[in-house]
C-alpha cells in the first residue's frame, strides 16, 4: 500500500507579518520582515526577523529552432559569480526584469530584441513554467517561456545589449546536443539555464 503524504497543510492564513522595514534601497532593495507562522508540531513560532532581497520578478526566454534543433544562448559578465567562479562570464538564456505595466510576454519580446537582436511575436511564445529561484532569501519569481523560431539565417557570434544598462552580450547559436553537453560538463551552471535546458532535453532530446 502506498503511503499518502500530507503536503500543503498550511496556507496564507497561517502566518502573520507584524512588520516590514526597508533596510537598503539602491539598484535593488532589501526589506526586513518580522513575522510569525504556525508550526507543524502545533502552536506558533516566536517572532522571526528575516531580510529579503526584493529584486522584482523576471522572464527567461528559450529561443529554439525545432527544425534545426538549435538554441540561442547569451554570454555576459555576472557580478554574483565573482566569489564562487574562476570565470564570471556565464552562458544563459535571454532574460530580463519587468518594466512598469508589462506582462511576461511583453518582457520576452523586448528582451529578445535588446539582447539578441531577434524579432519574435506573442504567437511564437509558449509558457514553460514559473519558479522561485531562491525563496529562502529573495522574493523573485521567474516566468519561463519558449519561443519557436527559424534560426537558419541568424548569424552566430553577434554582440548586443543596452549600453545605458552596461550590457555587453555575446550571442551563441548552438546545436541542442552541444548546449546539453556544456551543461553536463558544468559550463552552464546558473539555475534558469539548467532548468531550461533540461526542459528542452525532455521535449526534444534523442
N, C-alpha and C positions, 0 to 999 in steps of 0.2 A: 504494500500500500504506500503510495507516495505521500510524503509529508506535506502538509499545507502550511505555507509560511504566511504570517500576517505582516503585511507591509503597509506603510502609509496610514498608520492608525491615528496620526496627528495631522492637523491642517492649520490654516491661517488663523483659526480661532484659539490656537493652543500656545500662543506666545504673546507677550506684551512688550512693546517698545516704550520705555519710560523716558527716554531722552535721546537726542541725536544732535551732535555738535560738529561743526566744520572745524577740523584740526589744521587743514592746509588747503589752500586754493592757489594753484598755478596752472600749468598746462593741463594737469589732471587735479582731482580733488580727493582728499582723504577725510572721511567722516568717522566719528566715534559713536557707536551705538551703545546705549545702556538698556539691557533687556533681561527678561526672564522667560523661561519656557517650561512646559510640562516635561516630566521625566518618565522614561519607560518603566521605572520601578515604582512610579507613583509619586505624587506630590509635585513640587515646583522647584526649579533651580534657584540658587542665590542670584543676586544681581550680577550680571555678566557685562564687562566692558570689552568691546571689540572694535578695532579700527578696520574700516572697509575702504578699499581703493575704488573710487567711483569714477571710472573712465568712460562710461557710456557703453552702448551696445554697438555691434559691428556686423558687417556682412562679409562672408567669404564666398568667392565665386570660382567654381571649377569651370574652366573653358576647355571643352573637349570636342574633338572631331571623331565622330563614331566611325566614319568610313575609313579614314586614315589611321585611326586608333592612336591619335596624337593628343597631347595635353600641353597647354601653356602654363609655365610656371615662371615666377619672377624671382630675381635675386637682389637683395638690398641689405644695407647695414642695419643692425638692430642693437641698440644700446643695452637692452636687457640681457643680451647674450655675452656681454663682455666678461662677466665674472666666471661663467662656467664653460666657456668655449675658447678654443685656440683661435677660431676664426668666427667673428660675429657677423659675417655676410651669410645670410640664410636663404635657402630655397623655399619659396612659399607659393601659395595661390594669390591671385588678385584679391584684395580685401580693402575695406575702408569703414570708417565710422559714419554715423548718420549726421546729416545736416538737418536744420530745423524743418520739420514738416515732411521729411522724406519717408517713403515706405521702403521695405527691404529691396524690392526690385529696382526702385529708383537708384539706390546706392550701388547696386550691382552694375547697372548700365553706366552710371557716371564713372565708377572706378575702373571699369573695363577700358573706357576711353582714356582716362588720365594715366593709368599705369601701364597699359599695353597697347594703346592706340588702336583699339579694335571696337567696331560698332556692333552692338548686339541690341536686340529688341526684347520687349517683355515676353513675346511669344517664344523666344529662344530659351527663356529661363524656366527652370523647374525646381521646385523645393526639394531639398535633400533631408535636412534635419535642423534642429536647433539644440544648442547645448550650452552649459555653463563651464567655461574652461578652468576656473579655479575658485569655486564658491566659498572656500574657506577664507578667502582674503579679498575677493573682488566681486562686485555685483554684475559684472559684464555678462551679457548673453550674446552668443554668436548665432547668426542665421546663415545657414549654408545653402547655396543654390548651385545648380549646374547649368551652363549654357552650351547647347549643342550648336556648333557652327562649322563652316568649311574653313579649314586652316591651310588648304593646299597652296594658296598664293601668299600666305603670310611669311614675311621674311624673319628668319631667326636672328637673334643677337642684337635686337634694337634696344636703344636706351630711351627711357621715358621718365615721367614723373613731373610733379609741380615744383618749380624752383622755390616758390614762396612758402612751400611746406618742407623744404630741404629734402625732397625726394630725389634719389638717384637710383634708378631702377633698370636692371638689365633683364630682358625677356628671353626665355628659352622655350623653344618648341621641341618637345621630347616625345619619342615613342612611349606609349604607356609602359611597355616592358622595361625600358630604361629608367623611367621615373620610379617604378616599383623596385627595381634593383638598387637605385640610390637610397631609397628608404631602408631596404634590407641591410645596406652597408652602414646605416646610421648617418647618412649625409643629408637626410631630410628628417629633422627631429623636433619640429615645432608641432604643437597639438593639432591645429587646424589642418595642416597639410597631411599629417598622418591619417587623420580621420577621413579626409577627402580622398586620399589615395587608396585607403582600404575600401572605401565605398566603390570607387572605380574598379578595384580588383574583384569585388563581389559581383558587380554588374557586368563587367566586360572582360574579366580575366579568363585566361585559357585553362 
